[in-house]
Amino acid sequence: MAEKKQIKTEKTDSKRVPTGIAGFDELCGGGLLRNRTYLVSGPAGAGKTIFGLQYIYNGITKYGENGIIIATEERPEQIRENVKMFGWDFEALEEEGKLAIVDACSTKIGIPSHEKYVDVRPFDMRSMMDQIIAIQDEIDAKRAVVDGTTSIGFYLQDPAKIRVELLKLSTTLEILGLTSIMTCEIVDENMPSRFGVETFVTEGTILMYYKRTDSVRVRSIEIFKMRGSDHSKNIHPYEITTNGIVVHPHEEVYTA
């Protein structure tokens, strides 16, 4: 009889949830504060989705914390395929009951889904929260990623409604004991969010930049805010490698 594979969990501060992303946790005292929700903002190509998926993958494989992914802009099959380039086998984690991916993309674009978890009423926040509650109870999840909030914002349109609905979602995640990341696409580098309200309903904001300098584009990351925690006030470079995101905490990016 084959031995069941055991995950060796690393010892961490009980108040902190390490992302496991190389170099990042050093910028914020060892990781994110437990049971809080964070916004990861950036332009297309910055790596926001990779950051969130790496956070979930590391949580399961390094720290024994199961995870939920709510995919609003990519179908789960695309996510599974894309992460293979980093050597992450999401399908195996799903089969082991350690990961759940909610398909919140297919229904909104009018195509059928054969996923186990499907958001059948797109952008119905009550329905989404009910499903998250059920999944959290089923797999005892400790981490979640909502990728991304931009689609929800475009559907709701009104900033006041966006703020209320995202506040409901972030509060529900926190009450459930989930330390969560919401991703947000921005088009103006001077704005930390797309609709101007997302930063107010989360406990922290992480900005990922992808700026053109001369003939190349440079990636850098900044912790814009993190309530209740000290953190680096500088902008640091990062790379997207074959193993995922690697932040360089002892280097800084200077802007004119």
Backbone bond lengths (Angstrom), bond angles and torsions (degrees), N, CA, C in turn:
res aa  C-N    CA-C-N  psi(-1)  N-CA   C-N-CA  omega(-1)  CA-C   N-CA-C  phi
1 M - - - 1.473 - - 1.521 109.28 -
2 A 1.330 115.83 128.39 1.470 119.05 -176.06 1.521 110.58 -71.40
3 E 1.330 115.01 143.24 1.460 120.03 177.94 1.512 110.02 -74.03
4 K 1.322 116.33 140.62 1.452 120.10 177.65 1.522 108.47 -74.79
5 K 1.335 114.66 130.86 1.463 119.47 -178.47 1.521 110.16 -68.68
6 Q 1.330 115.86 130.47 1.451 121.08 179.77 1.527 110.15 -105.69
7 I 1.316 116.21 140.35 1.463 120.43 176.16 1.517 108.78 -88.43
8 K 1.321 115.98 127.97 1.456 120.40 176.09 1.522 107.80 -86.34
9 T 1.310 116.42 113.67 1.452 119.97 -177.76 1.519 110.55 -90.46
10 E 1.337 115.09 141.94 1.457 120.36 179.07 1.525 108.99 -86.75
11 K 1.336 116.28 144.28 1.459 120.66 178.86 1.532 109.24 -74.76
12 T 1.336 115.40 132.77 1.456 120.51 -179.82 1.518 110.01 -138.65
13 D 1.347 115.78 165.17 1.449 122.45 172.60 1.529 107.69 -61.92
14 S 1.328 117.73 128.01 1.462 120.98 -175.72 1.527 112.70 -63.06
15 K 1.331 117.03 -22.12 1.462 120.58 179.08 1.520 112.02 -85.14
16 R 1.317 116.34 -11.39 1.458 121.50 -176.22 1.520 111.76 -111.63
17 V 1.310 115.23 147.18 1.455 121.91 174.12 1.529 106.78 -117.96
18 P 1.321 117.87 101.93 1.460 119.54 -178.99 1.522 111.35 -67.61
19 T 1.312 117.10 137.05 1.458 120.25 176.34 1.526 110.59 -75.03
20 G 1.339 115.72 -26.62 1.459 120.02 -175.57 1.513 112.39 76.19
21 I 1.332 117.35 1.15 1.465 121.40 177.58 1.520 108.08 -78.14
22 A 1.313 115.99 120.14 1.465 121.62 -173.13 1.530 111.49 -50.68
23 G 1.335 116.04 122.27 1.457 122.03 175.68 1.509 115.23 87.59
24 F 1.327 118.76 -22.07 1.470 119.39 -174.62 1.513 112.45 -73.13
25 D 1.341 117.38 -46.10 1.466 120.18 -174.37 1.527 112.20 -61.81
26 E 1.321 115.84 -24.28 1.468 120.35 177.95 1.532 110.88 -66.99
27 L 1.318 116.96 -21.80 1.466 121.17 -178.58 1.523 112.51 -79.91
28 C 1.338 117.34 -13.90 1.470 118.69 -173.24 1.525 112.58 -140.32
29 G 1.315 116.86 40.84 1.456 120.47 171.76 1.504 115.77 71.20
30 G 1.331 117.36 20.45 1.454 119.76 176.00 1.510 115.33 111.58
31 G 1.332 117.00 -2.77 1.463 118.95 177.67 1.518 112.66 141.51
32 L 1.311 115.76 -170.23 1.457 122.73 -179.90 1.528 109.73 -80.26
33 L 1.323 116.88 153.59 1.458 120.22 176.06 1.532 108.92 -74.65
34 R 1.309 115.86 136.87 1.461 121.17 -173.80 1.536 112.35 -64.77
35 N 1.342 114.62 145.48 1.469 123.24 176.44 1.528 113.03 62.45
36 R 1.326 115.71 34.67 1.456 120.08 175.85 1.524 109.67 -128.24
37 T 1.325 115.78 165.38 1.461 121.17 -176.77 1.522 109.49 -115.97
38 Y 1.323 115.99 136.87 1.455 122.47 -176.86 1.521 111.56 -125.26
39 L 1.326 115.27 146.71 1.457 121.86 178.10 1.524 108.98 -101.87
40 V 1.328 116.32 131.10 1.461 121.62 173.70 1.523 106.93 -114.45
41 S 1.336 116.59 111.12 1.458 122.20 -175.18 1.519 111.21 -112.28
42 G 1.328 115.10 152.68 1.453 119.18 176.53 1.509 111.31 171.96
43 P 1.333 117.72 166.26 1.466 121.39 178.22 1.521 111.01 -76.91
44 A 1.316 116.45 172.31 1.460 121.16 175.89 1.526 109.38 -59.08
45 G 1.328 116.33 135.46 1.454 120.70 178.18 1.511 115.25 91.97
46 A 1.332 116.87 -5.21 1.466 119.44 -177.77 1.523 112.44 -74.65
47 G 1.331 117.28 -28.86 1.461 119.94 180.00 1.517 114.60 106.91
48 K 1.331 116.86 23.17 1.473 120.92 -178.68 1.528 111.82 -59.64
49 T 1.335 115.38 -47.21 1.462 119.49 -179.36 1.522 111.02 -63.80
50 I 1.324 116.69 -41.64 1.467 120.42 178.51 1.523 109.74 -60.51
51 F 1.325 117.45 -42.85 1.473 121.95 178.81 1.525 109.57 -56.47
52 G 1.334 116.34 -48.72 1.460 120.29 -178.41 1.516 113.02 -65.36
53 L 1.327 116.91 -44.23 1.466 120.60 -178.90 1.531 111.25 -68.50
54 Q 1.323 116.41 -35.50 1.471 120.32 177.41 1.527 110.31 -66.28
55 Y 1.318 115.91 -38.02 1.467 121.74 176.62 1.531 110.44 -59.78
56 I 1.329 115.93 -43.84 1.466 120.49 179.53 1.529 110.51 -68.74
57 Y 1.308 117.11 -46.86 1.470 121.47 -177.78 1.533 110.96 -61.59
58 N 1.326 116.77 -45.69 1.468 120.27 178.55 1.518 111.22 -63.75
59 G 1.327 115.72 -37.31 1.461 119.06 179.25 1.516 111.76 -58.52
60 I 1.330 116.18 -43.06 1.464 120.65 -178.86 1.523 111.62 -73.10
61 T 1.329 116.47 -49.43 1.468 120.88 -170.71 1.523 114.58 -83.47
62 K 1.341 117.32 -25.59 1.468 119.85 -178.02 1.524 113.66 -105.24
63 Y 1.338 116.42 -30.86 1.465 119.59 -171.20 1.528 114.50 -122.97
64 G 1.325 116.84 2.76 1.459 119.95 177.17 1.501 114.43 65.55
65 E 1.333 117.78 30.14 1.463 122.22 -179.78 1.531 109.16 -113.44
66 N 1.301 116.74 110.88 1.462 121.73 -178.67 1.519 111.24 -66.32
67 G 1.337 115.55 158.10 1.454 118.95 -172.99 1.516 115.53 -138.70
68 I 1.347 114.25 158.30 1.463 123.41 177.13 1.529 108.50 -122.10
69 I 1.318 116.76 135.21 1.462 122.05 174.64 1.528 107.77 -118.22
70 I 1.330 116.90 123.16 1.460 121.52 173.78 1.521 106.39 -102.40
71 A 1.322 116.63 108.23 1.461 122.05 -173.62 1.523 110.32 -99.72
72 T 1.328 117.57 107.16 1.464 120.98 -177.97 1.526 112.40 -100.20
73 E 1.341 117.27 -15.23 1.458 119.12 -174.60 1.524 113.75 -123.49
74 E 1.310 118.10 -4.75 1.464 122.59 176.27 1.515 108.29 -138.64
75 R 1.323 116.47 141.01 1.453 119.29 175.74 1.531 109.64 -72.79
76 P 1.324 117.95 145.33 1.466 121.17 -178.20 1.528 114.13 -51.18
77 E 1.333 116.98 -37.21 1.466 118.95 -179.96 1.526 111.45 -64.07
78 Q 1.326 116.91 -32.99 1.462 120.26 176.29 1.525 110.69 -68.67
79 I 1.326 115.31 -40.52 1.465 119.61 179.12 1.524 110.44 -62.01
80 R 1.319 116.69 -47.97 1.478 120.48 179.85 1.526 111.64 -57.95
81 E 1.324 115.76 -40.75 1.461 120.16 -178.45 1.527 111.08 -70.80
82 N 1.326 116.83 -42.51 1.466 121.00 -176.44 1.528 112.90 -64.87
83 V 1.338 117.15 -36.75 1.464 119.29 -176.06 1.529 113.00 -77.71
84 K 1.313 116.63 -10.08 1.468 118.86 177.99 1.520 111.55 -63.25
85 M 1.332 116.75 -26.96 1.467 120.05 179.30 1.528 111.84 -63.94
86 F 1.343 116.48 -19.93 1.463 120.67 177.08 1.528 111.72 -99.02
87 G 1.312 116.16 0.23 1.463 120.00 -178.95 1.514 113.25 81.90
88 W 1.333 117.20 21.36 1.463 121.31 -178.45 1.528 108.73 -98.99
89 D 1.310 116.56 120.46 1.466 121.82 -179.16 1.523 109.24 -99.64
90 F 1.324 116.43 87.37 1.452 120.70 -178.43 1.526 111.59 -68.37
91 E 1.319 116.50 -35.65 1.460 120.14 -177.61 1.528 111.06 -60.59
92 A 1.330 116.33 -40.71 1.465 120.24 179.26 1.525 110.63 -65.12
93 L 1.332 116.97 -39.42 1.467 120.95 179.70 1.526 110.94 -67.16
94 E 1.329 116.44 -34.95 1.468 120.31 176.34 1.525 110.40 -66.17
95 E 1.320 116.15 -43.25 1.468 120.30 -179.65 1.519 111.72 -64.13
96 E 1.335 116.90 -29.93 1.462 122.13 179.37 1.528 111.93 -82.69
97 G 1.345 117.39 -2.94 1.458 120.86 179.51 1.512 113.94 75.36
98 K 1.327 116.22 24.84 1.465 120.66 -178.89 1.528 112.77 -104.87
99 L 1.329 115.40 -15.94 1.459 121.36 -177.98 1.518 109.72 -137.00
100 A 1.349 115.75 138.65 1.468 121.38 174.42 1.524 107.87 -128.97
101 I 1.329 115.85 130.83 1.467 121.07 177.00 1.524 108.13 -114.22
102 V 1.329 116.09 120.65 1.459 121.58 178.78 1.523 108.72 -92.43
103 D 1.331 116.48 122.61 1.453 121.89 177.51 1.529 108.58 -81.86
104 A 1.335 115.78 96.25 1.463 121.31 177.34 1.523 109.81 -106.88
105 C 1.331 115.35 19.69 1.459 121.67 -177.61 1.526 112.56 -108.07
106 S 1.325 116.78 -47.97 1.470 120.97 -171.67 1.527 113.63 -58.32
107 T 1.328 116.33 -47.45 1.462 119.76 -176.65 1.519 111.95 -61.87
108 K 1.310 117.22 -39.06 1.472 119.31 -176.21 1.529 112.30 -69.12
109 I 1.351 117.00 -22.14 1.460 118.87 177.51 1.526 111.73 -104.72
110 G 1.340 115.57 6.58 1.447 120.82 171.29 1.509 117.02 77.54
111 I 1.335 117.54 32.25 1.461 119.47 176.28 1.531 109.24 -120.66
112 P 1.329 117.13 151.19 1.475 119.62 -178.71 1.519 111.86 -69.67
113 S 1.312 115.77 154.25 1.467 121.24 178.03 1.521 109.51 -129.43
114 H 1.314 115.92 139.51 1.461 121.18 178.26 1.531 110.86 -109.79
115 E 1.344 115.23 17.16 1.458 120.15 -179.09 1.527 111.06 -72.98
116 K 1.313 115.46 155.95 1.459 120.97 177.35 1.525 110.72 -66.19
117 Y 1.328 115.61 -39.31 1.463 120.77 -179.42 1.525 109.11 -116.19
118 V 1.331 116.21 118.17 1.461 121.30 -177.36 1.528 109.45 -132.12
119 D 1.325 115.81 134.06 1.459 120.95 174.10 1.531 106.66 -84.51
120 V 1.322 116.37 92.52 1.472 121.35 -171.72 1.518 112.77 -74.13
121 R 1.336 116.87 -17.92 1.460 120.48 177.06 1.521 108.11 -119.41
122 P 1.323 116.71 88.11 1.468 120.06 -173.53 1.523 113.44 -56.04
123 F 1.332 114.30 133.90 1.458 123.14 176.32 1.527 113.13 65.99
124 D 1.336 116.22 18.69 1.463 120.77 171.12 1.530 105.44 -91.60
125 M 1.330 116.28 100.39 1.459 120.77 -171.98 1.530 111.98 -62.54
126 R 1.336 116.83 -35.08 1.457 119.46 179.39 1.525 110.76 -64.71
127 S 1.329 115.76 -42.24 1.458 121.02 178.45 1.523 110.81 -63.50
128 M 1.348 116.22 -43.39 1.466 120.56 -179.98 1.521 110.93 -62.60
129 M 1.336 116.32 -43.98 1.459 120.15 -178.70 1.530 111.39 -66.05
130 D 1.339 116.60 -38.81 1.466 119.95 177.61 1.528 110.93 -60.90
131 Q 1.324 115.88 -40.23 1.454 119.76 -179.44 1.533 111.28 -68.66
132 I 1.324 116.34 -40.40 1.459 120.37 177.85 1.529 110.44 -61.95
133 I 1.328 116.41 -42.29 1.469 121.14 178.94 1.530 110.13 -59.88
134 A 1.332 116.49 -45.12 1.467 120.96 -178.90 1.525 111.38 -64.94
135 I 1.339 116.46 -42.26 1.468 120.41 -178.84 1.523 110.64 -68.22
136 Q 1.322 116.20 -41.37 1.470 119.84 -179.72 1.519 110.49 -60.39
137 D 1.320 115.98 -38.74 1.460 120.82 177.85 1.531 110.86 -69.36
138 E 1.316 116.41 -35.11 1.462 121.71 -176.72 1.525 113.06 -72.15
139 I 1.338 117.36 -43.50 1.475 119.42 -174.68 1.524 113.01 -112.43
140 D 1.344 116.88 4.02 1.472 121.59 179.97 1.532 110.79 54.65
141 A 1.322 115.59 50.30 1.460 121.31 -179.05 1.527 111.71 -70.15
142 K 1.327 115.30 148.37 1.464 122.04 177.65 1.529 111.54 -120.50
143 R 1.348 115.98 -12.99 1.463 120.80 -178.30 1.525 109.52 -131.77
144 A 1.350 115.32 151.65 1.463 119.68 176.40 1.521 110.01 -147.39
145 V 1.324 115.06 152.22 1.460 122.15 174.16 1.517 108.36 -132.19
146 V 1.329 116.27 129.78 1.462 122.01 172.17 1.521 106.58 -107.39
147 D 1.328 115.86 109.09 1.470 121.03 -175.80 1.524 109.07 -121.82
148 G 1.325 118.94 99.71 1.428 127.11 1.54 1.534 109.20 -137.13
149 T 1.302 114.61 173.58 1.464 121.70 -176.60 1.527 112.02 -80.88
150 T 1.321 117.51 -15.19 1.467 120.49 -176.89 1.522 111.55 -60.91
151 S 1.331 117.17 -41.48 1.466 120.83 178.63 1.521 111.14 -61.86
152 I 1.326 115.67 -41.01 1.468 120.40 179.25 1.528 109.71 -62.86
153 G 1.331 115.79 -42.38 1.461 120.68 -179.97 1.516 113.19 -63.30
154 F 1.330 116.68 -41.85 1.461 120.17 179.31 1.525 111.19 -64.86
155 Y 1.311 116.14 -34.28 1.472 119.77 179.79 1.527 110.74 -69.68
156 L 1.327 116.65 -43.28 1.464 120.75 -176.08 1.526 112.70 -78.82
157 Q 1.342 116.77 -30.88 1.467 123.79 176.67 1.531 114.26 69.05
158 D 1.305 117.85 -58.05 1.468 122.48 -174.71 1.524 110.51 -72.77
159 P 1.358 118.16 119.91 1.469 121.24 -179.26 1.523 113.66 -54.73
160 A 1.335 117.54 -34.85 1.467 120.48 179.61 1.529 110.05 -65.12
161 K 1.341 116.77 -42.45 1.458 120.73 178.70 1.529 111.13 -68.00
162 I 1.332 115.40 -39.95 1.468 120.03 178.55 1.525 109.71 -59.09
163 R 1.328 115.25 -45.72 1.477 119.94 -178.30 1.525 111.05 -62.12
164 V 1.328 117.04 -44.37 1.469 120.88 -178.37 1.527 110.72 -65.12
165 E 1.334 117.12 -46.91 1.466 120.58 -176.21 1.532 111.78 -67.72
166 L 1.327 117.42 -40.16 1.462 119.58 178.10 1.523 111.26 -70.28
167 L 1.334 116.60 -31.51 1.464 120.10 175.65 1.525 109.99 -65.45
168 K 1.338 116.68 -41.80 1.469 120.37 176.59 1.529 110.20 -59.22
169 L 1.328 115.61 -44.82 1.459 120.19 -177.77 1.519 111.41 -65.86
170 S 1.331 117.60 -49.13 1.466 120.37 -177.78 1.524 111.40 -64.54
171 T 1.328 117.11 -37.76 1.463 120.78 179.42 1.526 110.57 -67.26
172 T 1.337 116.67 -41.26 1.464 120.74 177.98 1.526 110.55 -61.12
173 L 1.320 116.63 -44.63 1.468 120.87 179.29 1.522 110.94 -59.34
174 E 1.327 116.19 -42.36 1.463 120.65 -178.79 1.526 111.51 -68.39
175 I 1.335 117.34 -41.89 1.464 121.17 179.29 1.528 110.64 -63.00
176 L 1.327 116.42 -34.23 1.457 121.31 179.25 1.532 112.74 -73.50
177 G 1.331 116.47 -7.30 1.458 119.62 -178.72 1.515 113.02 83.68
178 L 1.335 115.74 25.90 1.463 120.82 178.73 1.522 110.35 -101.75
179 T 1.304 116.19 130.31 1.464 121.44 172.43 1.520 105.05 -94.11
180 S 1.334 116.15 117.25 1.459 119.40 -163.88 1.519 114.46 -126.01
181 I 1.322 113.40 157.35 1.464 122.55 175.24 1.521 108.13 -124.06
182 M 1.329 115.57 133.34 1.456 121.77 170.78 1.523 107.70 -113.72
183 T 1.313 118.19 132.25 1.457 119.75 177.78 1.523 110.09 -97.43
184 C 1.326 114.71 152.34 1.462 121.01 -175.84 1.525 109.18 -147.06
185 E 1.321 116.37 126.35 1.460 120.46 178.08 1.519 110.20 -87.31
186 I 1.335 116.87 133.05 1.463 120.76 177.49 1.525 109.77 -119.72
187 V 1.334 115.41 153.67 1.463 120.96 177.28 1.525 111.02 -115.88
188 D 1.321 116.22 -16.66 1.468 122.35 178.31 1.521 108.41 -113.14
189 E 1.334 117.32 113.45 1.461 121.13 -176.75 1.518 112.93 -65.53
190 N 1.329 117.56 -14.06 1.459 120.98 178.63 1.527 112.23 -87.34
191 M 1.337 115.94 -3.76 1.466 121.11 179.22 1.524 109.18 -115.46
192 P 1.345 118.31 126.93 1.468 120.37 -178.15 1.531 114.19 -76.19
193 S 1.349 117.27 -5.91 1.461 119.91 178.54 1.522 109.47 -147.78
194 R 1.332 116.35 169.48 1.468 120.66 -175.50 1.524 112.67 -80.27
195 F 1.335 115.94 -40.98 1.459 119.66 -173.48 1.531 113.07 -109.76
196 G 1.324 116.83 3.54 1.457 120.85 175.08 1.509 115.78 80.41
197 V 1.350 117.88 4.29 1.465 119.88 -177.01 1.531 112.64 -124.22
198 E 1.325 117.45 -17.42 1.461 120.64 -172.46 1.530 113.23 -60.88
199 T 1.319 116.91 -34.81 1.470 119.91 -178.53 1.521 112.56 -68.69
200 F 1.334 116.55 -19.79 1.465 120.39 -177.59 1.524 112.59 -83.32
201 V 1.317 117.92 -14.89 1.465 120.37 -177.15 1.533 111.49 -108.03
202 T 1.314 116.51 6.99 1.463 121.53 178.42 1.517 109.37 -124.57
203 E 1.342 115.79 160.31 1.461 120.79 -175.67 1.527 113.09 -85.63
204 G 1.325 115.80 -12.12 1.453 118.59 -179.78 1.518 110.17 -161.19
205 T 1.325 116.11 157.45 1.456 121.60 178.76 1.521 109.65 -131.01
206 I 1.331 115.29 126.73 1.460 122.28 178.36 1.523 106.80 -114.06
207 L 1.333 116.33 122.03 1.459 121.23 -178.45 1.520 110.26 -102.01
208 M 1.330 116.34 130.79 1.451 121.84 176.67 1.531 107.95 -114.44
209 Y 1.325 116.55 123.63 1.453 121.52 -177.04 1.534 110.68 -105.44
210 Y 1.317 114.84 152.46 1.466 120.97 177.68 1.528 106.88 -143.85
211 K 1.341 114.67 76.58 1.459 120.88 -170.30 1.524 112.17 -100.66
212 R 1.321 113.88 146.15 1.459 120.04 176.16 1.521 109.63 -86.42
213 T 1.316 116.00 126.91 1.464 122.43 176.19 1.521 107.13 -125.55
214 D 1.323 115.79 113.11 1.471 121.23 -174.05 1.532 109.45 56.33
215 S 1.320 117.16 -115.40 1.469 119.96 -175.01 1.529 113.28 -103.60
216 V 1.341 117.69 8.64 1.465 120.49 -179.59 1.531 110.35 -131.84
217 R 1.328 114.57 160.92 1.459 119.91 174.21 1.522 109.15 -105.58
218 V 1.316 115.93 137.81 1.464 122.46 -177.07 1.525 109.35 -116.67
219 R 1.324 115.54 132.08 1.463 120.85 176.70 1.524 110.21 -96.35
220 S 1.325 116.57 137.27 1.466 120.53 176.99 1.519 109.04 -148.48
221 I 1.323 115.30 159.70 1.465 121.32 -174.44 1.520 110.78 -133.13
222 E 1.329 116.25 144.40 1.459 122.47 -178.69 1.525 109.30 -140.28
223 I 1.319 116.26 133.79 1.462 119.68 171.79 1.522 106.25 -87.84
224 F 1.321 115.44 101.93 1.463 122.28 -174.70 1.520 111.00 -70.03
225 K 1.332 115.73 -41.32 1.465 120.05 174.80 1.518 109.03 -157.46
226 M 1.311 116.24 152.85 1.459 121.60 175.08 1.525 107.21 -154.72
227 R 1.326 115.44 96.22 1.463 120.04 -176.38 1.520 111.28 -60.88
228 G 1.331 115.27 136.01 1.455 120.38 175.62 1.503 115.17 77.57
229 S 1.330 117.39 10.12 1.460 119.58 -177.38 1.521 110.47 -147.18
230 D 1.315 115.58 140.48 1.457 119.42 171.79 1.523 107.43 -75.37
231 H 1.321 116.36 154.89 1.459 120.07 -179.78 1.516 110.14 -161.74
232 S 1.305 116.36 164.77 1.455 121.29 177.39 1.528 109.56 -62.41
233 K 1.327 115.87 139.02 1.467 121.01 176.97 1.526 110.94 -100.64
234 N 1.322 116.55 5.18 1.460 121.31 -176.87 1.520 111.52 -98.83
235 I 1.321 115.47 168.67 1.461 122.38 175.95 1.523 107.31 -104.15
236 H 1.338 115.88 125.86 1.462 121.06 -173.42 1.538 111.48 -117.68
237 P 1.315 117.37 144.17 1.466 119.65 178.07 1.523 111.69 -75.04
238 Y 1.314 116.19 154.35 1.464 121.32 173.58 1.516 109.06 -145.58
239 E 1.317 115.13 162.40 1.455 121.67 178.21 1.516 109.58 -126.93
240 I 1.316 116.06 155.08 1.464 121.17 169.66 1.526 105.99 -105.98
241 T 1.328 115.33 107.98 1.455 122.23 -175.01 1.524 110.71 -104.69
242 T 1.311 116.81 -176.86 1.472 120.73 177.28 1.521 111.74 -68.78
243 N 1.334 117.02 -12.28 1.467 121.48 177.64 1.517 112.28 -105.38
244 G 1.330 116.48 5.20 1.454 120.02 -177.58 1.520 111.52 109.93
245 I 1.329 115.83 -160.48 1.469 121.34 -177.86 1.512 110.91 -77.68
246 V 1.330 115.22 137.01 1.465 122.61 175.06 1.524 107.36 -128.29
247 V 1.336 116.48 118.30 1.463 122.38 179.29 1.527 108.78 -96.06
248 H 1.328 115.40 144.50 1.467 120.28 178.13 1.532 108.67 -106.99
249 P 1.340 117.08 91.74 1.464 121.25 -171.94 1.519 115.35 -70.38
250 H 1.335 117.72 -17.95 1.470 120.23 -178.65 1.527 112.80 -100.13
251 E 1.326 115.08 8.93 1.460 120.73 175.46 1.518 109.27 -118.12
252 E 1.316 116.22 151.18 1.465 120.60 179.34 1.508 110.24 -125.63
253 V 1.333 114.61 154.92 1.460 121.10 175.85 1.514 106.64 -109.39
254 Y 1.319 116.22 125.56 1.459 120.93 -179.12 1.517 109.23 -104.05
255 T 1.323 115.26 133.61 1.456 120.42 178.86 1.517 110.28 -118.22
256 A 1.321 114.71 144.19 1.474 119.18 -178.36 1.520 110.73 -73.91
